[in-house]
C-alpha cells in the first residue's frame, strides 16, 4: 500500500485538529450551560472525568490495536468511535442557542 501525498495528510490533520478542538471545548463548556446551578459544578467535573477515563483507555488500547490489527483497521475503528460519539452528541444534546442559562437548564430541573 502506498503512502498518502503530503498535502492530503496536512488537510486531514488540520480537519482532525479543528473537530477535535471543538468537541474537547464542549466537554468543559456545554455541561455548565445545560445543567441547573445546583449541580453545574458536579456535572462539569463528571464530564471532564469521563473524558479523561476515555482518553486513558484509548491511550492503552491504541498500541495494542496497532500491534494486533495494524494501522488501517485501528484508524477505521477510531474513526467509527469518533463518528458514533459525534452522532450521539448531536442526537442527545439539547440546543442552547438563544437561551439563557436558566432556560437551557430547565429541561433538567426536577
N, C-alpha and C positions, 0 to 999 in steps of 0.2 A: 504494500500500500504506500503511495507517495505522500510526501509532506504537503500540507496546505500552503498556498502562497502567503508571504508575509503580510501584504495588505489585508487579506481576508482575516488572518489571525488578529491583526490590530483592530479591525472593525468589530469582530466578535468579542474580543476582550473589552473594548470600550462599551459595547452593548451590555455585556455581563456586569461591568462595574456600575453602569448607570442604574440598572434594575436592582442590583444588589444593594446599592446605597439607598435607594428608595424604600425597599422593604425593611432594611435594617433601621432606618429612621422611624418607620411606622411602629416598630416594636416599642420605641420609647414614647412617641407622641400619641398614638391612637388610643391606648388604654386610658390615658388621662383625659382624653376627650369624650369617651363614651361611658365611663363609669361614674356612678354617683360619688359625691365628695367624700362620704363616709368610708368608702373602700378604694378610692382612687390610688392612694399610695401602695396599698397591698396589691391591687390589680396590676399596676405598672411594674412593681417588683416581681410579681409572679410571671408576667410576660417576659421580663428580662431574664429571669432564672431559667424558664423553659427554653428560651433561645440559646442560653449558654449550655444547657444539657444537650440540646440538639447539635450544637457546634462540637461539643466534646465527643459525642457518639460518631459524628461524621469524621472527625479527625482520627478516631480509632479505626473506623471501618474503611476509609478510603485506601490506605495502603494494603489492607487485607484483600479488598476487592481488586485492586490493581494487580496484585500478585496472583490471585486465583482466576480472575476473569479477563484481565487485560484492560488496556486503556479505553478501547472503544465501548464495550459493554458497560464499563464503570461510568463513563461520561454520559451514556444514554440513560442509565439508571438515575444519575444525579440530576439530569435534565428533567426526567419524569417526576422525581420528588419535588423539584422546584416548581414545575408546572402544576402539580397537584396542590401544592401549598398556595400558589397564587390563585388558582381557581377556587379553592376552598375559602380563601380570604375574601375574594370578590363576592362569593355567594353568601357567606355568613355575616360579613361586616356591614353594619348599617351605614348609610350615607350621612355625613355630618355637615355637608356644605350648606352654609347659610343658617345654621342653627347655633344658638347659644349653648354653653356647656350644660346648662340645666335642661334644655330641650333635648340635647343629644343623649344625656344620661337618663332621660325619662323612661326609656324602654327597659331599663334595668332596675327601676325602683320597685321595692316590694312592699 
